[in-house]
Amino acid sequence: MQAFIIRRVLALIPTLIFASLIVFVSMRLIPGDVIDQMMAQNDVATSADRARVEASLGLDQPMYIQYFRWVGGILRGDLGNSLWQNTPVTRQLAETLPITFELGLLALIVALTVAIPIGIYSAMRQDTAGDYIARSFSLLMLAIPSFWLGTLVMVFPSVWWRWSPPLEYTPFFENPIANLSHMIVPAILLGLALSAVTMRMTRTMMLEVLRQDYIRTARAKGLAENLVIARHALRNGLIPVVTLIGLQAPLLIGGAVILEQIFVVPGMGLLLLEAVFARDYPVISGIFLVTGVAILLINLLVDLTYGFLDPKVRY
């Protein structure tokens, strides 16, 4: 197990280097750089002013020098400063990352709470009315984008009932009730969107496992149906579901970007949108670096979970 963990952690390094290189280069190839936006605020800006601003921000150097300088800062624990606010990127991430993490965790809880029980029920009641309703619900959640549903939740309740979700963020440890009242609506919308695929995968795998010989043997021995499901079927059926949950981590973060904008959640997604519009390269690179590390660690955790669910797995 220890050798497997070491190999997986070492494998993260080239992946992170390749991903950081793509993000670093692609952001600078987008038409309209940050210097153009800064110069647009000054009607009498000259080419000398532009050159001076570029030199002060370190953008007059070749791209490969900027990249290696950025990587050197990462090795020292420094992600650079915002080009507009001149504040450390690490401070901005420390303020916004816990908020996005909370939203993602709540959405994941909602997704698993909805998907796994309904998927198990749908498999145990195959081709019944409940099964058809569950499958139709999953297809509906697949077809409806979470950001479109979020827009409806923001608009129609305020028009029909003069109510809208709270839009003022409160830190969790300052007022947990106010915090959850603000976060629960976007978490439910994001969780429902993620639950659709997980629900169908759970149903498919449970149907396959329930047809195995060892399930028939357990039933023939006189075990209660709930023990057959919990002890023998569920753990084997959840292995592909856990893999799917790990693969949905990018969707969880990407969906949070839009919903944070709609529900004014001051998380990392909202910070990313503002940084992209402002071409704030250090902030964008820092966010993608942290996101990449989080996704890779989630997939590592998924691999380690296999051994817990299936004792036959040996690394």
Number of C-alpha atoms within 10 A of each C-alpha: 10 8 9 13 15 10 11 16 13 11 12 15 12 10 14 16 12 11 14 19 16 12 16 23 14 10 16 14 9 9 8 11 15 20 17 12 13 15 16 11 9 10 7 8 12 11 9 9 13 15 13 13 16 15 12 10 15 13 15 14 12 9 13 12 13 15 16 12 13 18 18 13 13 14 9 8 10 15 23 21 20 19 20 13 9 10 13 16 22 19 12 18 19 11 14 18 21 14 22 22 15 16 28 21 15 19 27 23 16 21 25 18 14 18 26 21 14 22 27 24 17 26 23 16 14 14 11 12 11 15 20 14 13 22 19 13 15 23 15 13 20 16 11 12 14 23 21 14 17 19 13 12 19 18 15 13 13 13 10 8 8 9 13 13 17 17 13 13 18 17 13 14 8 9 10 12 13 15 17 19 15 20 25 17 20 28 24 20 24 29 28 25 27 28 28 24 20 24 26 23 21 28 27 18 21 24 20 13 20 19 11 11 10 14 16 12 12 17 14 9 9 9 12 10 10 10 13 19 20 11 11 16 23 20 16 18 24 20 20 16 21 21 15 17 22 21 15 19 20 15 15 22 20 13 22 27 21 20 25 23 17 18 22 15 26 17 24 25 24 21 21 19 16 15 20 14 10 18 22 20 21 18 26 22 24 25 23 16 19 13 18 18 15 15 17 19 16 17 20 16 14 18 19 16 14 21 15 12 16 14 9 9 10 9 12
